[in-house]
Structures are given as C-alpha cells and as structure tokens.
C-alpha cells in the first residue's frame, strides 16, 4: 500500500494534473496542463517550523515564540513509459516537453508559471483543500531506457514544488484564523499597540481592551522585547474572548 492509499480514501481513478497560468490569481481555465501517465504512489510533503530562539534563557535548544512555518514543498515522481508495456502508447520526449511547457519558464511573463496540482479526492495539508497552488522549485529528469536510435523510452521526472498563493487568498485565510487563535507577539522598536492590534484584528478599536488583557498601565509605554497576548474574539460582540 502506497502512502496515498492511506491519505486518500477515495482512491481516485482520475489522473493527477498540473494546471498552469501566467498570472498568480489563476483566474479562468488553465492555460496549459500536464497530466500524469501513471499516477504517483507517494507524495513527499516538507516544511520547517520556525520559532524565535531565546539565547538569554541559557537553555540549550530552548525555542521561543512560534513564528510560523516555511512555505510547504511537495515532491512528486512522474514515471513515463514509452515501451507500450502498459498498453498505452506514449512518446516520452513529447511528454517531457509538455511538462516543461506547463511548469517551466514563461517568456511572456518573464518567470516560471503559476501552478495548481489537482488530484480529485486527495486532501492536502489544509482541511478542505483539494489543490496545491505552487511554482516549480526543482526538476530532475532521469532517462532509464533508449531504443537503438537513441530515442528515450523510459524516464522519471522528480519535481519539487513550493507553495505560492495569491496575496488575497493568504489574507482571507489569515483573517479566518485570527478570530479563533490566541496570538503572542514580541514588541519591537517602533511598535505601537494600536498598530499591532490593527495588524491582527483588522481594526484599531480593540487596543484598550488589549491593554487591559496585558495589564498595561499606559498603552503608549511598550518596551522592546515585551510579550503581548492577543486573545481570540467574536467580531460581532464588543468584548474580546466572549465569543
């Protein structure tokens, strides 16, 4: 049983597809598409958790406040077989060209194309996310077999894709999370409480309540390095933490 059998109870018969667009908003139908010849039997998902190190504590390996994660990366292997062993004819060279044209450099946009990996039924690392918006990070093509004339008959494309989403999509997701999470922030030089409140809640008006939560006698007297707590709240009520 491959890893996808455990991750994907639907076991989709449809081929995994990589759709691509010139622009990051990925509006409308995809402009180019690469469909797998044989669906991959595993997906490697990689990311790193970031935290602020606190050397003043003196404890080895002591992690400070959670800062987030690096962009998610997905590695896939695409197997191409032009020997007709599967009963399906395939020109390996043409399929590799299709992969490059879909994922590679776009002369019109002067950059690599914006991608969306789709496989019906497969849920990625976010709840209810059925697609992975990304760009190509690296690609390795390993030719495994040639005919007498030097034409490639088998090849493996190993590709790593790094998450790349539209700013509007990220902001919408963060707004949704902010109402349900307690945030901890470290005051930096030049920070003001109203500005920090606005960044988290999208509104300046809660700064006095945040000052009370953190027992601040004067909301203007922030000290660099100071930890502040920003609790969750329901935007439909006036008080924080009463949702």
N, C-alpha and C positions, 0 to 999 in steps of 0.2 A: 504494500500500500504506500503510495507516494504521499508527501505532505499535504498536497491539495485534496486528497481524499478525506483527510481529517478536517481541513479548513472549510471545505466546500461540500455540504451535504447534498447539494443539488446535482453535482457531477455533470456539468453542462456538456452537451454534445457539440455546441457551437464552438467555432474556433476562436482562440484569443486573437484580438485585433488591436493594432496600434493605429489610432487615428491622429492626423496632424493638421495644424493650422499655421498660418503665417503670424497671426496675432494671438496674444495671450488670453484674450477674452473667449477664444474658441467658440465664437458665435456661428450659428448656422451649421449646415452639414460639413463634415470633414472634407478637406481639400484633397488629401491623399490618405491611403490606407494600406497597411501591411497586415496580412492575415497569416497566421502560422500554418505551416504544412502539417506538423504534428504538434499537438498541444504539449506544453512543458509539463513534467511530472513533479516539479518543485519550484518554489519561489523563495528567494533569499531576501529578507527584509532587514535593513540595517539602519540604526540610528544611535546617537550618543546623547546621554542625559548630561546637561550642563548645570553646574552648581557653582556658587561663588565660594572660593576657598578662603578660609579664615586663619591665616598663619599666626595671628595673635593668640589663638587658643592654646597653641603648643601641642595639640594632639595630632599625631600622625594620621593622615588620611581623613581628617575631620572635614566634612562637607558643609558648606554654608547654605544659604537660602537657594532654593530651586530657581533656576533662571530659564529653564525651558529645555528644548531638545534641538539637535541639529535637524536639518531637513531630512526626511525619510528617503532612503535609497532602496531601490528594488533591482535585484539581479535575476535575469532570465536567460535560459539557454534555448535556442531555436535549432532544431535538427532538420536539416534539408537532405533529402534522399532522391537523387535522380536516376536510380538504377531500376526503377519500376518494381521494386521488391514489394511495395505496398499496394501495387495495382493502380496507383495514381501517377500519371506522368508529371514530371516536374523538370524544368530547366533550372539548375542550381544557380548558374550565372545570372539569369534574369531575376530570380528571387532575391539574390543579394543586392542587385541594383534597385529592386523595389524597396528593400529595407533601407538602403541609403537615401533614396529619394524621399522616403517618408520621414525619416528621423534625422537626416544629416543637415548640412549647410544649405540655407536658402539664400540664393543670390539676391532675390528681391528684398528680403527682409534683412539681409546682411548679418545673419546669425543662424544658429540651428533652429529647427522648427519646434513649436509648442505641441506637446503630445498628450494623448489621453489613452491609457491602456484599459481596454474593456474585455471582460470575460463574464458573461451573464451568470448570475448566481454566486459569484465569488465576492465576499465582503472583504474589503481591505482592512487597514488598521483602524479606521474610524467606523463607528456604528452607522449603519445605513449608507456607507459609501461604497458604491458599486463600480467606481472607476478611479484611476490613479492619474492625476494631472501632473505632468513632469516634462523634463527635457532629457535628451540623451547625454550621459556623462562620459561613458567609455564604451567601445565596442571592439571585440576581438573575433576575427573570422579564422577558423581553423579548417583547412581543406583536408579531408580524410581519404579521398579516393579520386582517381582520374582515369579516363579512358586512354587508349593508345595514342590519341591525338592531343592529349593534354587538357581535355575538357573536364572541368570538375564535376564529379558525380555525387559526392557527399561532402557536406560541410556542417560545421557547428558555429553558430553565431552566439557568443556570450556577450550580453549587453547589460550595462548598469544604467539605470535611470534615476535621476534625482528630482525630488518633488519641486514643482514650480507652478504656483497657483496665482490667479489674478488677485490684486490687492483688495478688490471689493469682496471677493469670496472669503479671504482671510479675515477681514474686518467684521464681516457678518457673523463668522464663526466665533470670533473673539467676543463680540457683543453678547452672543447667546451664552457663552461660558461665564462671562463676568457676573451675571446675575446669580449664579449657583456656586461660586467659588470664593473662598477667603484668600485674599492676596496679601502677601508680605513684601514690602518694598524697603530698600535701604536708601536713606536720604543722601543725595549727592550735593556737592557745592552748587548753589544757584537754584536748587529746587524750592518750590513753594507748595504749600498744602493745597490751595485751590487748583493749581495746575496738575498736581498728582491725582487729585480727585477727578478732575475732568478727563484725564487720560484713561482712568479705569472705568468710570461710570458714564462718561459722555456728558457730564453736566457739572458745573461748578457748585451748585446749590447745597451739596451734601458736606461741604468742608467743615462746617461747625459740628456736625454730628460725628465726623471722623476725628475731630479734635477731642471730643468727649470720650470716644471709644479708646483713644490712646492717652487719655489723661494729660492732655496738653493744656497748660495754663494760658499760653498765648500761641495761637496757630502760626504766628509770624516767626517764632523763635525755634526754627528747625536747626538741628545740629547734624552736620555731615557724619555719616556712619550710623545714625539713629535708625532703628527699625520701627516701621509703622504698619499697623494692621488695617486692612480694608475688608470688612465683612461683606457677605452676600446680602442682597436686599431685593425686595419686590418694588419695581419702579411704579407700581400702582398705589403704593402706600407711602406715607411720609417718613416713617422711621426705618432705619437700617435694621436688618436682621429680624424683621417682623413679618416676613413673607410666609 
